[in-house]
Amino acid sequence: MAQIKLTVQGLNKLIANYEKRANALNARQLVVLATAAVHAQADKLAPVDEGHLKRSLTPSVDGDKNVAEGAVSTNVEYAAYQ
């Protein structure tokens, strides 16, 4: 599987916004919100020819209220080159 390095612009602003909510939300809820934001940005930036790449973007969140991890992935082989 190809490894992809992604740079997210505005991540510090996103984190600052979520830090304000951190007292009211647990880790999983924060990661769900952040993953949704990354998924929306990836969806916006995905090139569209037939739309297969855009439709294949899949957000996922694992973990509990104390520790959580989010990801946006695809099974499209050419995604790393887009």
C-alpha angles and dihedrals in degrees: 000000000000117000115226126198113207127192115202115204114214094025092132090055090048091050092047091053092050093045088063088057095041095099092056099039132055125230095265093052091050092049091048090054094045092046090051089053092050091047091052091050093047090049090050093049098042110111113239123217101136095350097242095127094047092049092048096059106114125187119208136178126195128183141053138270092291104041127019140164128201132197140176111208143168135199093213108119096212094052093099090060097051 
